């Protein structure tokens, strides 16, 4: 999500006249011109016109302690001070041996003095470590070692920031821990230009600075909205059941989801509002929060729990209405790129990160984004979730539906329709075993069963895949129809992945099987719904598709006369025509 230096530099050509002006001063003991450019470019990216004063190289003391300096005349809202570890090391190396252990205290005294002079908010960089290996690991036992002094200084800077309200520490050391020293620092460039930060690292440093500025301007993320299946746990609760989802502290992908939940729990305890937005049956979706022994999050951690079959856009809008906060203060996390993009298209201000495909990478990716920077914290923040829970209980829920037609049309969705073959039979069997919610008769098949049905001339077997501009969803629906008589086909099996709900796949599937049935001389389709504890979402499936309920039969059966059938609307085109 963070653009590179060239991209940020190009932003400087944009018209900034409509953006709010923020006055920023930048002082450094090393070259800062590229950081200055990145700050201004990123400011434009996030909606600020950065009016930046950049002091000459290595003029920090002169600018701060001279009341007539350009710094004081500029009257910055934010003063950024970058004193590098390299210059600190130079100073340390020139000290008498007996003064080595005074380095941290002396630098700390300087920071205290500048805080008493500089007006506005001060953003001071802490010190990434240089492993000089003079003592090796034994440096931790030597108070006069450079490593010891740097660590002491960083610790004391945190303590000082607690005491001085207008002092904020920009965690440059944390960035180096994340990306590595080789990424942050290029020795060749440093020796020739005095530039400590690499060109690759500068956008990330600028981002951390702007995070502090944005937070102090009141631009903070207050709410984290989460999908459930394959986002908060591995697997699909409606299909896999409570014991089948992946969670736990042992080895395997369940560990990644558990540690992801631990991070969310810490956000909740910090005061971030945690909400759920999932396409699921509510009762089934809540079951892990109540019964799963490895769940870190529980229902009392969730401010608003929206689990239903409405669009996620509508549910997020409802969450926003209940919470009464801006969309720009919300973050939405979902493993499904389709859901992410439809939310982006319809709710412009919400932040929707592109989660990595591998859940093991979720946390490291989210750490790098630093989404929840804050400029304040109090003990009362931890009670925020409960407050919103009460508010949600009082709210009168009203269901609304977003118009998705334009977005769906833009997806360029195509479906490959095939008969069963050696390539898709294993997936058909797997999907039959795992599909519980969108499964009209909930019949399970082994691979051998699928193969036998495909070889039976009395059956028409369909395997549907779906692809759009965001990627290939793979095989997502299966229909098996059996010849009941010369004019009638019985829909023995119809199951579909819930990942593609609300995309018109139901209509496309019916259009396809009707076309094939007509070509083969059939005039009627019979469908059957056998209810289970998990497939309630498809109870009205056939009725919604225009089938008429057959009265006087033991089970819920429906019929459709296809002689005069007109295709139902959808935005999916057939990529390959079905062949038996």
Secondary structure, 3 states (H helix, E strand, C coil): CCCCHHHHHHHHHCCCCCCEEEEEEEEECCCCHHHHHHHHHHHHHHCEEEEEEECCCCCHHHHHHCCCCHHHHHCCCEEEEECCHHHHHHHHHHCCHHHHHHHHHHHHHHHHHHHHHCCCEEEEECCCCCCCCCCHHHHHHCCCCHHHHHHHHHHHHHHHHHHCCCEEEECHHHHHHHHCHHHHCCHHHHHHHCCCCCHHHHHHHHHHHHHHHHHHCCCCCCEEEECCECCCEECCHHHHCCCCCECCCCCCHHHHHHHHHHHHHHHHHHCCEEEEEEECCHHHHHHHHHHCCCCCCCHHHCCEEEEECCCHHHHHHHHHHHHCCCHHHEEEECCCHHHHHHHHHHCCCCECCCCCCCHHHHHHHHHHHCCCCCCCCCHHHHHHHHHHHHHHHHCCCCCCCCCCHHHHHHCCEEEEEECCCCCCHHHHHHHHHHCCCCECCCCCCCHHHHHHHHHCCCEEEEEEEEEECCEEEEEEEEEEEEECCCCEEEEEEEEECHHHCCCCHHHHHHHHHHHHHHHCCCCEEEEEECCCCCCHHHCCHHHHCCCEEECCCCCEEEEEECCCCCCCCCCEEEEECCCC
